[in-house]
């Protein structure tokens, strides 16, 4: 019996759509206006831009495969990929480790919407994992001889 079959897909789509929107906006601004963000000493603006672009593509690929595996009902693999994808939102808060970005309020808010997207994805993964780990009394009884 598949405990997740037909469950959570709409919620996952909403979370992934929100994550894709917010990270695309934030990462694009981070690439285009990299000089407005606190710089890590020793890393050029160009190197930062390349790293951010590569990171967005890599994280988004994890999100794509996580969704694909979820639809294919390969849940544990999907959840692993989705947790990695959530890092796309979480790393945005890393700006504050170097300094406070001096950017317009809209772009500044995308740091927080990225983090909110990461938390939403973690909550979804936690919910799905708890469903997968739940064993009913009937399941337990069927294993006893």
C-alpha positions in Angstrom: 0.0 0.0 0.0 1.4 3.4 -1.0 0.8 5.9 1.7 1.6 8.9 -0.4 0.0 8.0 -3.7 -2.0 10.9 -4.8 -1.1 13.0 -1.7 0.8 16.2 -1.5 1.4 16.8 -5.2 -0.5 20.1 -5.4 1.2 21.4 -2.3 4.6 20.4 -3.6 3.8 22.1 -6.9 2.9 25.3 -5.1 6.1 25.2 -3.0 8.3 24.4 -5.9 6.7 27.2 -8.0 7.2 29.7 -5.2 10.8 28.5 -4.7 11.5 28.8 -8.4 10.1 32.3 -8.6 11.8 33.7 -5.5 15.2 32.1 -6.2 15.2 33.1 -9.8 14.5 36.7 -8.9 17.1 36.8 -6.1 19.8 34.9 -7.9 19.3 37.0 -11.1 19.6 40.2 -9.1 22.6 38.8 -7.3 24.3 38.1 -10.7 23.3 41.4 -12.4 24.0 43.6 -9.4 26.7 41.5 -7.7 28.7 44.6 -6.7 25.8 45.7 -4.5 26.1 42.7 -2.3 28.8 42.2 0.4 31.8 40.7 -1.2 33.9 37.8 0.2 37.5 39.0 0.5 39.6 37.5 -2.2 36.8 36.6 -4.6 36.2 38.8 -7.6 32.8 40.1 -8.6 33.0 38.0 -11.8 33.9 34.8 -9.9 30.9 35.5 -7.5 28.6 36.0 -10.5 29.7 32.7 -12.1 29.3 30.9 -8.8 25.8 32.2 -8.2 24.7 31.3 -11.7 26.2 27.8 -11.5 24.6 27.4 -8.0 21.2 28.4 -9.2 21.3 25.9 -12.1 22.6 23.1 -9.9 20.0 23.7 -7.2 17.2 24.0 -9.7 18.2 20.7 -11.3 17.9 19.1 -7.9 14.4 20.6 -7.6 13.4 19.3 -11.0 14.6 15.7 -10.3 13.0 15.8 -6.8 9.7 16.7 -8.4 10.2 14.1 -11.1 11.0 11.3 -8.6 8.0 12.3 -6.4 5.6 12.0 -9.4 7.2 8.6 -10.2 6.5 7.6 -6.6 10.2 7.2 -5.8 9.6 9.1 -2.6 12.7 8.7 -0.5 14.9 9.6 -3.5 12.6 12.6 -4.2 12.8 13.8 -0.6 16.6 13.7 -0.7 16.7 15.8 -3.9 14.1 18.2 -2.5 16.1 18.8 0.7 19.1 19.7 -1.4 16.9 22.0 -3.5 15.8 23.8 -0.3 19.4 24.9 0.1 18.9 27.3 -2.8 16.7 29.3 -0.5 18.7 28.8 2.6 22.0 30.0 1.2 20.5 33.4 0.4 20.6 34.2 4.2 24.3 33.7 3.9 24.6 37.3 2.7 24.3 38.3 6.3 27.4 36.4 7.2 29.5 38.8 5.2 27.4 42.0 5.7 24.1 43.6 5.1 23.4 44.0 1.4 22.8 47.6 0.4 20.0 46.9 -2.2 16.5 48.2 -2.7 13.8 46.8 -0.4 12.2 44.6 -3.0 15.4 42.8 -3.7 16.3 42.7 0.0 12.9 41.0 0.7 13.8 38.1 -1.7 16.5 37.0 0.8 13.6 36.4 3.2 11.2 34.9 0.6 14.0 32.5 -0.4 14.4 31.4 3.3 10.6 31.1 3.6 10.6 28.8 0.5 13.3 26.7 2.1 11.4 26.3 5.3 8.2 25.4 3.4 10.1 22.7 1.5 11.6 21.3 4.7 8.1 21.2 6.2 6.8 19.3 3.2 9.7 16.9 3.2 9.2 16.3 7.0 5.5 15.7 6.4 6.1 13.2 3.6 8.8 11.4 5.5 6.5 11.0 8.5 3.9 9.5 6.2 6.4 7.1 4.7 7.6 6.0 8.2 4.1 5.5 9.6 3.2 1.8 9.9 -0.4 1.0 10.7 -1.7 -1.6 13.1 -2.9 -3.7 10.1 0.6 -3.5 8.6 2.1 -4.7 11.8 -0.4 -7.5 12.2 0.2 -8.7 8.6 3.9 -9.3 9.4 3.2 -11.5 12.4 2.6 -15.2 11.8 
